[in-house]
């Protein structure tokens, strides 16, 4: 059964940086994920090379849990428009 996280506005996303699978993400890991996502939108294989201590599933889960909090969807559209 898939879990759906309702979009919400939070003042400090780091307070909510624990996904439903209970994986804790440090401030450094979040920053690194966001930096790599901007370089390689939705290319989780490339992003995963920077996270030897996280599973591929954890990276994808983080994306789906926090794509609205960090407004990642708008970068997907920007990338497509630039191509």
trRosetta pair geometry for C-beta under 8 A, 3 or more apart (Angstrom, degrees):
i j d omega theta_ij theta_ji phi_ij phi_ji
3 20 5.2 -93 101 90 165 178
5 20 7.2 -148 -70 -36 109 118
5 64 7.3 133 22 136 116 79
5 65 5.3 83 -9 -137 159 61
5 68 7.9 -162 104 27 105 120
7 68 4.0 -108 -122 163 99 165
7 69 8.0 -170 -147 -52 69 60
8 68 7.5 98 27 105 43 126
8 69 7.4 1 69 -84 69 90
10 13 5.5 119 84 -84 121 55
10 15 6.9 -148 173 59 131 105
10 16 5.4 -97 -115 -2 175 139
10 69 6.1 -6 30 -134 111 110
12 15 4.6 71 96 -7 104 109
12 16 7.8 142 99 1 64 85
13 16 5.8 -73 -159 50 48 99
13 17 6.5 79 142 -64 74 87
13 30 7.6 160 113 -169 114 150
13 66 6.9 86 -166 -148 123 119
13 69 4.9 123 -119 161 119 125
13 70 6.6 74 -135 -66 168 82
14 17 5.1 -17 -150 -23 43 127
14 27 5.9 3 -124 -95 133 88
14 30 6.8 -141 -101 19 83 166
16 66 7.8 150 110 -101 104 104
16 69 6.9 -153 84 -115 131 157
17 24 7.1 65 111 -159 92 58
17 25 4.6 -109 165 62 109 99
17 27 7.9 -145 -32 -79 174 51
17 30 5.9 -72 -131 -70 134 135
17 66 7.7 18 -118 -82 61 145
18 22 6.4 2 177 -143 107 39
18 23 6.9 174 -151 76 64 41
18 24 5.3 -21 -103 -100 96 64
18 25 7.3 -171 -85 15 45 77
19 22 7.2 -78 78 -12 65 16
19 23 5.4 4 42 48 106 91
19 25 7.7 62 -16 -17 95 112
19 58 7.7 167 40 -153 148 73
19 61 5.3 102 166 138 161 109
19 62 5.9 -109 -55 -92 138 58
19 65 4.4 -140 -121 -38 100 171
19 66 7.7 -92 -87 -28 96 100
20 61 7.5 -120 48 -176 87 119
20 65 6.7 -167 -2 -102 88 126
21 58 6.9 -125 78 -111 145 78
21 61 5.7 5 2 164 130 164
23 54 7.5 82 -173 -132 142 99
23 58 5.1 139 -109 -141 174 116
23 61 7.2 104 27 88 135 133
23 62 7.4 -82 86 -68 129 98
25 29 4.7 -129 -166 90 83 125
25 30 5.2 99 138 -60 121 87
25 33 7.5 -31 -159 -7 138 142
25 62 6.4 88 -64 -120 147 130
26 29 4.6 98 52 6 77 102
26 30 7.1 -140 94 -5 42 85
27 30 5.8 -55 -150 35 30 112
27 31 6.4 29 153 -18 64 108
28 31 5.8 -57 -148 38 30 111
28 32 6.2 28 155 -17 65 108
29 32 5.7 -55 -144 39 31 111
29 33 6.2 34 156 -22 65 105
29 51 7.3 73 -145 -113 101 110
29 54 7.5 119 -155 -46 130 137
30 33 5.7 -53 -148 35 29 112
30 34 6.4 26 155 -16 64 107
31 34 5.9 -57 -148 38 29 109
31 35 6.3 30 154 -19 65 107
32 35 5.7 -53 -145 37 31 111
32 36 6.2 23 159 -12 65 110
32 50 5.9 -158 165 142 119 131
32 51 7.5 146 113 -70 129 93
33 36 6.0 -63 -147 43 27 105
33 37 6.0 30 155 -24 65 110
33 47 6.8 53 -139 -171 67 122
33 51 7.6 29 -83 -60 88 134
33 59 7.2 -175 -126 -139 116 88
33 62 6.4 -69 -155 122 162 144
34 37 5.6 -52 -141 34 29 114
34 38 6.6 32 158 -20 62 103
34 70 6.2 -130 -105 -169 114 146
34 72 8.0 -128 -124 -91 78 103
35 38 6.1 -57 -156 32 29 110
35 39 6.8 19 151 -10 62 108
36 39 5.6 -58 -150 41 37 109
36 40 5.9 -24 168 36 74 103
36 46 7.2 -171 -179 119 109 91
36 47 4.6 126 130 -123 129 83
36 50 5.5 -151 -76 26 151 151
37 40 6.8 -80 -128 68 24 64
37 41 6.1 55 176 -104 68 53
37 42 7.9 61 -149 -36 84 39
37 47 6.4 28 -73 -102 63 136
37 63 7.5 155 -110 -107 134 104
37 72 6.1 -49 155 -135 145 118
37 75 7.0 93 135 91 97 153
38 41 7.2 17 -127 -64 19 82
38 75 6.0 -96 -113 -153 67 150
40 43 3.8 -82 168 54 106 119
40 46 4.4 -114 -164 82 169 136
40 47 5.8 -159 80 -54 123 83
41 72 7.8 157 -136 179 94 93
41 75 5.5 -167 -98 124 126 101
41 76 5.2 166 175 -97 138 62
41 79 4.7 -141 22 -17 147 162
42 63 7.8 104 -106 -159 63 156
42 76 6.4 54 -26 -109 120 108
43 46 4.4 18 126 24 113 114
43 47 6.3 139 93 -18 67 90
44 47 5.2 -53 -137 43 40 114
44 48 5.8 52 158 -33 69 102
44 56 6.4 96 142 -158 118 85
44 59 5.3 146 -154 112 108 127
44 60 5.7 4 -119 -71 161 86
44 63 7.3 -93 -88 -23 116 147
45 48 5.9 -51 -150 27 25 115
45 49 7.6 36 149 -30 55 94
45 56 7.8 5 -95 -125 54 117
46 49 6.0 -43 -165 11 39 114
47 50 6.3 -63 -175 32 46 107
47 51 7.1 11 142 5 73 115
47 59 5.9 152 107 -170 119 143
48 51 5.6 -78 -148 52 45 98
48 54 7.4 -130 -136 86 75 95
48 56 5.4 -12 -103 -99 147 76
48 59 5.7 -120 -85 -9 84 161
51 54 4.0 -27 159 38 123 111
51 58 8.0 -136 144 85 142 113
51 59 6.3 151 59 -75 155 118
54 58 4.5 -122 -174 81 96 132
54 59 5.8 106 127 -53 127 86
55 58 4.6 102 54 0 78 100
55 59 7.3 -140 96 -4 46 82
56 59 5.9 -55 -157 32 34 111
56 60 6.6 27 151 -12 66 107
57 60 5.8 -58 -148 41 33 108
57 61 6.0 35 154 -21 67 109
58 61 5.5 -53 -142 38 31 114
58 62 6.3 37 155 -24 64 103
59 62 5.7 -51 -150 31 30 112
59 63 6.7 33 151 -20 62 102
60 63 5.6 -50 -152 32 35 115
60 64 6.5 24 155 -10 67 106
61 64 6.0 -60 -147 42 31 104
61 65 6.0 29 156 -19 67 112
62 65 5.8 -60 -142 40 27 110
62 66 6.0 -21 173 21 64 115
63 66 7.0 -91 -143 54 15 79
63 67 5.6 37 169 -63 64 102
63 72 6.7 -106 -153 90 81 168
64 67 6.2 -19 -120 -10 24 115
66 69 4.5 -56 -156 42 75 118
66 70 5.4 43 148 0 99 106
66 72 7.5 78 111 -11 74 125
67 70 6.8 -69 -139 54 23 88
67 71 7.9 47 164 -133 54 5
67 72 4.3 -86 -143 48 74 115
67 73 5.7 77 162 -41 110 86
68 71 7.1 25 -165 -80 32 44
68 72 8.0 -65 -45 27 23 82
68 73 7.3 10 -88 -5 57 117
71 74 5.2 -5 163 13 97 117
71 75 7.7 107 123 -16 76 90
72 75 5.7 -55 -164 32 51 112
72 76 7.0 57 143 -25 73 97
73 76 5.5 -47 -157 25 43 116
73 77 6.9 39 151 -15 69 101
74 77 5.8 -52 -154 36 39 111
74 78 6.4 42 149 -21 67 106
75 78 5.4 -49 -142 36 38 115
75 79 6.2 43 156 -24 66 104
76 79 5.9 -57 -153 33 27 112
76 80 6.6 24 152 -16 63 107
77 80 5.8 -57 -150 37 33 110
77 81 6.3 33 154 -21 67 108
78 81 5.7 -57 -148 36 30 112
78 82 6.4 30 154 -21 64 108
79 82 5.9 -57 -151 33 29 112
79 83 6.9 32 153 -27 62 104
80 83 5.9 -52 -153 23 34 113
